[in-house]
């Protein structure tokens, strides 16, 4: 497949999966004890939007910006895998669901630091708000015992932490997620692509012309291949998990159709093989 064919195929599988697997516009009834399914389904639904947005950027030759969205797809995929392999106490699910509370407390800590530095006036009840948030974490079991005292466990869940729980997740983290960091955080080395040489005799560190239409075609191919493959593989893994643990969510006819769809995607994944992608450089830049 060429670039246009791959993009067309990716849009086809988005439509098939959102309508048949995610049951777009149909109600979901989540039984007690299966709440994590609500979260993984929603995370995967976001994958559909992320992939579509990635395709739009690639169509407009913005591979570097598309890698930022690919990194978000990897993030979601790892979270889905993480939540689907929880223990009986649902520790992973509970930790995932408490993250907004921990993030809010982290924000309040930052406000307190800014106040201490004299950068701003203290908002009303800042100290009380911090203590209340800390106590809520303790009451919900997120606590640390140290020297006879109880403290709130404020540690946020990180992708690095998730990656270190599984060999395959760690492999994805090393191979793709870390690599995407330089594009998300605008590492200076990722910005060279926008600098058109002013003269063959003068390096771009000294003189250049900004050209925002340039992109690295090797990176473009890599992002498109990984994004489409990740979307289909995550679907297959999530479907397998749900058929083994929550098969009541699908009728026999639906299960059969989804299994056939998973086989179809697996058969076509070779068209998006990224195993031979070389280390990316400024070579192969599309003018």
C-alpha positions, 0 to 999 in steps of 0.5 A, spaced: 500 500 500 502 507 498 500 512 503 493 514 500 491 507 500 494 506 507 490 512 510 484 510 506 484 503 509 485 506 516 479 510 516 475 504 514 477 500 520 476 506 524 469 506 521 468 498 522 471 498 529 467 504 532 460 501 529 461 494 530 465 493 537 464 500 540 457 500 538 457 507 537 450 511 539 448 505 542 447 504 550 452 501 555 450 497 561 456 496 565 455 491 571 457 492 578 464 489 579 466 490 571 467 498 572 474 497 569 471 495 562 467 502 562 474 505 562 478 501 557 472 502 552 472 509 553 480 509 552 479 505 546 474 510 543 479 516 544 484 511 540 479 512 534 479 520 534 487 520 535 488 515 529 483 520 525 487 526 527 493 523 526 491 521 519 489 528 518 496 531 520 499 526 515 495 528 509 498 535 510 505 532 511 505 534 518 509 527 521 512 531 526 506 533 529 503 527 528 508 523 532 505 527 538 498 524 537 501 517 536 505 518 543 498 519 546 495 513 542 501 509 545 499 512 552 492 509 551 494 503 549 498 501 555 493 504 560 488 499 556 493 493 557 495 495 564 487 495 566 486 489 563 491 485 567 489 487 574 489 483 581 482 481 585 483 487 589 482 492 583 488 496 585 490 498 578 483 500 577 483 504 584 489 507 582 487 509 575 480 512 578 484 516 584 489 520 579 484 526 578 484 527 585 492 526 586 493 531 580 488 536 583 492 536 590 499 536 586 496 543 583 495 545 590 502 544 592 504 548 586 500 554 588 503 553 595 510 553 592 508 559 588 505 563 594 512 561 598 516 564 592 512 571 593 509 570 585 502 570 587 497 572 593 495 565 597 488 563 595 482 563 600 483 556 604 489 554 600 492 550 606 485 547 608 484 545 601 490 541 601 489 538 608 482 536 606 485 533 599 490 529 603 485 526 608 480 524 602 486 520 599 488 517 606 480 515 607 480 512 601 486 507 602 492 511 599 496 512 605 503 511 607 506 510 614 512 513 616 515 513 623 508 512 626 505 517 622 500 517 616 501 521 610 497 521 603 500 517 598 500 523 592 504 519 587 501 520 580 501 514 575 506 514 570 507 511 563 514 509 565 511 506 572 506 502 567 511 500 562 515 497 568 510 492 570 510 488 563 515 486 558 511 487 552 509 494 555 516 496 556 518 494 549 513 499 546 516 504 551 523 503 549 522 503 542 516 508 541 514 512 547 521 515 549 522 516 541 516 521 541 518 525 547 522 529 543 517 531 538 512 532 544 517 537 548 520 540 542 527 538 543 531 542 538 533 536 534 526 535 532 526 542 529 531 542 524 526 539 519 523 546 519 530 549 517 531 550 509 538 551 508 540 558 505 546 556 502 550 549 501 556 553 504 552 555 510 550 551 515 543 552 518 546 553 525 548 560 522 543 561 516 536 558 514 529 559 511 523 557 515 519 552 511 513 549 515 511 545 509 517 540 510 517 533 513 521 527 514 518 522 509 521 516 513 518 519 520 511 519 516 511 512 514 513 510 521 508 514 524 502 511 519 505 504 520 505 504 527 498 508 528 494 503 524 498 497 527 497 499 534 489 501 533 488 494 530 492 490 535 489 494 541 482 492 538 484 485 537 487 484 544 481 488 548 476 483 544 480 477 546 480 479 553 472 481 553 470 475 550 474 471 555 472 475 561 465 479 559 462 475 553 455 477 555 457 484 552 456 481 545 451 476 542 453 470 538 452 474 532 456 480 534 462 475 537 463 472 530 463 478 526 468 481 531 472 475 531 472 475 523 474 483 523 480 481 528 482 476 523 482 481 517 486 486 521 491 481 523 492 479 515 493 486 513 498 488 518 504 486 514 502 492 510 504 496 516 510 493 518 515 498 521 520 493 523 525 495 517 524 502 519 531 505 520 533 510 525 530 517 523 535 523 520 534 529 516 535 525 510 529 523 506 526 530 507 520 531 503 521 538 499 
